[in-house]
Amino acid sequence: MSVATSYHSDVAAEHDAITGRAGSHTATRAAISEAVRRGVRLRVAIVDHGSGQRAQQARDEMEALGVAATVDPVRPVGRAAGGALPSTSSLCGRCGVGKAAILPDGRVAPCEIGRFLATTDSVRETPLASVLSSAEWAQARASVPARTSADPCGPDCGPSDDSSSGGGSCGPMG
């Protein structure tokens, strides 16, 4: 098991403004500290929204905790889509390849960034193996275009890196 999370700033007010939730910095920072304390394999992505955001300082803070963190540019999915429908072109192209993200409600997505592709089945009621062998999972996985460039998303892809040392950035396909 591993945990992946995003972090936005070492300054609580900036982090909370980005997430749109008061107290999210405190809660996220506490969860990260607890995962470190328990020895849980942890990946942190610093999502850089630009405009002077303290992304590098947030990375430095994570590294001081012993957590490898990547700094990745914001991708137009989730709240960052600004109300637009998310597109699979914003994904790295390796979603669902040897991994799956289980969302808080138990639904399964091909990756943590591709939550919009989550199955309707939940591991709370359906065994994970059944979800991953379903036609719905196959359709979600197939909807992510494979990277066709000469340099496909490598093992240092931030969203796909499950190593304890973190990894580099893997830009979206588009």
DAQUIWO-V971718 format. One record per helix or strand of 2 or more residues. SS is the DSSP state (2 for helix, 1 for strand). FROM is the first residue (numbers start at 0). TO is the last residue. If there is no record, write none. Layout:
BEGIN
SS&FROM&TO / SS&FROM&TO
END
This chain:
BEGIN
1&1&6 / 2&11&18 / 2&23&37 / 1&40&47 / 2&54&63 / 1&68&72 / 2&77&80 / 2&87&89 / 1&100&101 / 1&106&108 / 2&114&116 / 2&127&131 / 2&134&141
END
